[in-house]
Amino acid sequence: MGRNYWMVSTTLDDFQVTRDKGYSIFGMGAKYRRRAQRMQPDDRLLLYVKQLRKWTGVVSVTSEYFEDRTPIWNIGTRGENYPFRVKIKPEIVLREVDYIDALILAPRMEYVKRWQPEDWPLAFFDTLHLIPQRDFSLIEGEMRRIIVDSDKFYKRLGNRRRPTIAPRTAR
């Protein structure tokens, strides 16, 4: 099966737990079981934080889906602990100051075209979205541009101790 492109729309609390776990695991509630079953290794996920309305990074799926009820994230409103899970690995992890404001890019996405321009946040209300590769590439490309610009900035300063902003992988 070909690679799928997903967008994860998460709460700030759940994002912080995933980040603190080193972007190694992602879990979904019962409502998303079928989508979780569809996830395969090499699928890619954009990370979007609802409260911030910003994209924070990209991860790749590294496992088939599995069920595990060990508590990791904060229990949701339905009392679920996101038992349908996949292992992930970070591809791009932006620094907080570099998070991408969705207000800038979301209106250009194919995925949000069916909503009124002022209502685009409704497109990201749900937790897990299968999005077109073109939309994924638009946002990932902007993330890569930010990383390159940041690298150039630190080189100009001559600062050899610049912060690590993203793990690099060959693509």
C-alpha positions as CSV (number, residue, x, y, z in Angstrom):
1,M,0.0,0.0,0.0
2,G,1.2,3.5,-0.7
3,R,2.2,6.1,1.8
4,N,-0.7,7.9,3.5
5,Y,-0.5,11.5,4.8
6,W,-2.3,12.4,8.0
7,M,-2.8,15.4,10.1
8,V,-3.1,15.0,13.9
9,S,-5.1,17.7,15.6
10,T,-4.3,17.4,19.3
11,T,-4.7,19.3,22.5
12,L,-1.7,21.1,23.9
13,D,-1.6,18.7,26.9
14,D,-1.6,15.6,24.7
15,F,1.0,17.2,22.4
16,Q,3.3,17.9,25.4
17,V,3.0,14.2,26.5
18,T,3.8,13.0,23.0
19,R,6.8,15.4,22.9
20,D,8.0,14.3,26.4
21,K,7.9,10.7,25.1
22,G,10.3,11.7,22.4
23,Y,7.7,11.5,19.6
24,S,7.8,7.7,19.9
25,I,4.1,6.8,20.2
26,F,0.8,8.1,19.1
27,G,-2.6,7.0,20.4
28,M,-6.2,7.3,19.3
29,G,-9.6,6.8,20.9
30,A,-12.2,4.2,19.9
31,K,-13.7,6.6,17.4
32,Y,-10.5,6.3,15.3
33,R,-10.0,2.6,15.4
34,R,-10.5,2.1,11.7
35,R,-8.2,4.9,10.8
36,A,-5.6,3.5,13.2
37,Q,-5.9,0.1,11.5
38,R,-5.3,1.9,8.2
39,M,-1.9,3.4,9.3
40,Q,1.2,1.6,8.0
41,P,4.9,2.1,8.5
42,D,6.2,5.0,6.4
43,D,2.9,6.9,6.7
44,R,3.6,10.5,7.7
45,L,1.8,12.7,10.2
46,L,1.7,16.5,10.6
47,L,1.3,17.6,14.2
48,Y,-1.2,20.4,14.8
49,V,-2.0,21.8,18.2
50,K,-5.6,23.1,18.4
51,Q,-5.2,25.7,21.1
52,L,-2.2,27.3,19.4
53,R,-3.6,26.8,15.8
54,K,0.0,25.9,14.8
55,W,1.8,23.0,13.2
56,T,4.8,21.8,15.3
57,G,6.4,19.1,13.3
58,V,6.3,15.9,11.2
59,V,6.6,12.3,12.4
60,S,6.6,9.0,10.5
61,V,4.8,5.8,11.5
62,T,7.2,3.0,12.3
63,S,4.8,0.2,13.2
64,E,1.4,-1.4,12.4
65,Y,-1.3,-0.3,14.8
66,F,-1.7,-2.2,18.1
67,E,-4.0,-2.0,21.1
68,D,-2.6,-1.0,24.5
69,R,-4.5,0.4,27.4
70,T,-1.5,1.5,29.5
71,P,-2.1,5.1,30.5
72,I,0.2,7.6,28.7
73,W,-1.9,10.7,27.8
74,N,-4.4,12.5,29.9
75,I,-7.7,10.7,30.0
76,G,-10.0,12.3,27.5
77,T,-13.5,13.5,28.1
78,R,-14.8,10.0,27.3
79,G,-12.5,8.4,29.8
80,E,-10.4,6.9,27.1
81,N,-6.6,6.5,27.3
82,Y,-6.2,6.3,23.5
83,P,-5.7,2.5,23.3
84,F,-5.3,2.3,19.5
85,R,-1.7,3.2,18.9
86,V,1.2,3.3,16.5
87,K,4.9,3.8,17.1
88,I,6.3,6.9,15.5
89,K,9.7,8.6,15.0
90,P,10.3,12.4,14.6
91,E,11.3,13.7,11.2
92,I,10.9,17.5,11.8
93,V,10.6,19.0,15.2
94,L,10.3,22.8,15.2
95,R,11.3,25.0,18.1
96,E,8.4,26.7,19.7
97,V,9.3,30.1,18.2
98,D,9.2,28.5,14.8
99,Y,5.8,26.7,15.0
100,I,3.8,27.5,11.8
101,D,0.7,29.6,12.3
102,A,-2.1,27.8,10.5
103,L,-3.8,31.1,9.8
104,I,-1.1,31.7,7.2
105,L,-1.1,28.3,5.4
106,A,-4.5,26.6,6.1
107,P,-6.5,28.7,3.6
108,R,-4.2,27.4,0.8
109,M,-4.9,23.8,1.6
110,E,-7.2,21.7,-0.6
111,Y,-8.5,20.0,2.5
112,V,-10.1,23.1,3.9
113,K,-11.8,24.3,0.6
114,R,-15.2,22.9,1.6
115,W,-15.4,25.3,4.6
116,Q,-16.0,29.0,4.4
117,P,-12.7,30.9,4.6
118,E,-13.5,32.3,8.0
119,D,-14.5,28.8,9.3
120,W,-11.3,26.9,8.3
121,P,-10.6,25.9,11.9
122,L,-13.6,23.6,11.8
123,A,-11.7,21.5,9.2
124,F,-9.2,20.6,12.0
125,F,-11.8,20.0,14.8
126,D,-11.6,16.2,14.6
127,T,-8.4,14.5,15.8
128,L,-7.2,12.6,12.8
129,H,-7.4,13.6,9.2
130,L,-6.3,11.9,6.0
131,I,-5.1,14.8,3.9
132,P,-3.9,15.2,0.3
133,Q,-0.2,14.7,-0.3
134,R,-0.1,18.2,-1.8
135,D,-1.3,19.8,1.4
136,F,1.2,17.7,3.5
137,S,4.0,18.8,1.2
138,L,3.0,22.5,1.4
139,I,3.3,22.5,5.2
140,E,6.3,20.2,5.3
141,G,8.1,22.4,2.8
142,E,7.5,25.4,4.9
143,M,8.9,23.6,7.9
144,R,12.1,22.7,5.9
145,R,12.4,26.3,4.8
146,I,12.3,27.5,8.4
147,I,15.0,25.0,9.3
148,V,17.3,26.1,6.5
149,D,16.7,29.8,7.3
150,S,17.5,29.1,10.9
151,D,20.7,27.2,10.0
152,K,21.8,30.2,7.9
153,F,21.0,32.6,10.7
154,Y,23.2,30.7,13.2
155,K,26.0,30.3,10.7
156,R,26.0,34.1,10.1
157,L,26.3,34.6,13.9
158,G,29.2,32.2,14.0
159,N,27.5,30.4,16.8
160,R,28.7,26.8,16.8
161,R,26.4,26.0,19.7
162,R,23.2,26.7,17.9
163,P,20.1,24.7,19.2
164,T,19.1,21.5,17.5
165,I,15.9,22.2,15.7
166,A,15.2,19.0,13.8
167,P,16.5,15.6,13.3
168,R,17.7,15.2,9.7
169,T,16.6,12.3,7.5
170,A,17.4,11.7,3.9
171,R,14.3,11.9,1.7
